Amino acid sequence: MSTHKRYRQGQILNLLSQVPVANQDALRRQLVRRGLRVTQATLSRDLRELKLVKTSEGYRPLSAVAEEPPALASITRAVGEFLVDVRPAQNLLVLKTPPGGAQPLAAAVDAEHWSEIAGTLAGDDTVLIITPSRSARAALEKRLKGLLR
């Protein structure tokens, strides 16, 4: 590991231990204030290598999150907490969330390994789910809406 990378990752851990950070862009801005310019791709890789996950309280080590017993199944909790709207479009399903909610919702959907899903993309407040057919999209839409009950 290069010295610069080790220093950058140390600064990330130091920063996250001092203040809750809501999303990668806020973390990137905090790093710029400390004199570290970093791309989103590098930051994303650093977070993965450091085993940090996004929670409602900000980024935390995966081990700390794993210690918290979930009250509900991950997908049920994520849908209940983040899903605001479901918009079908051909074989696509667009899930709307509050700002910062798309990543945890997409991660929970991906973790289910549902056969109706060909892939997911997540932004800040939108998750795009790609399905192989309109019927798969309809089945997935019904499944997600069923979790809201």
Secondary structure, 3 states (H helix, E strand, C coil): CCHHHHHHHHHHHHHHHHCCCCCHHHHHHHHHHCCCCCCHHHHHHHHHHCCEEEECCEEEEHHHHHHCCCCCCHHHHHHHHHCCEEEEECCEEEEECCCCCHHHHHHHHHHHCCCCCCEEEECCCEEEEECCCHHHHHHHHHHHHHHCC
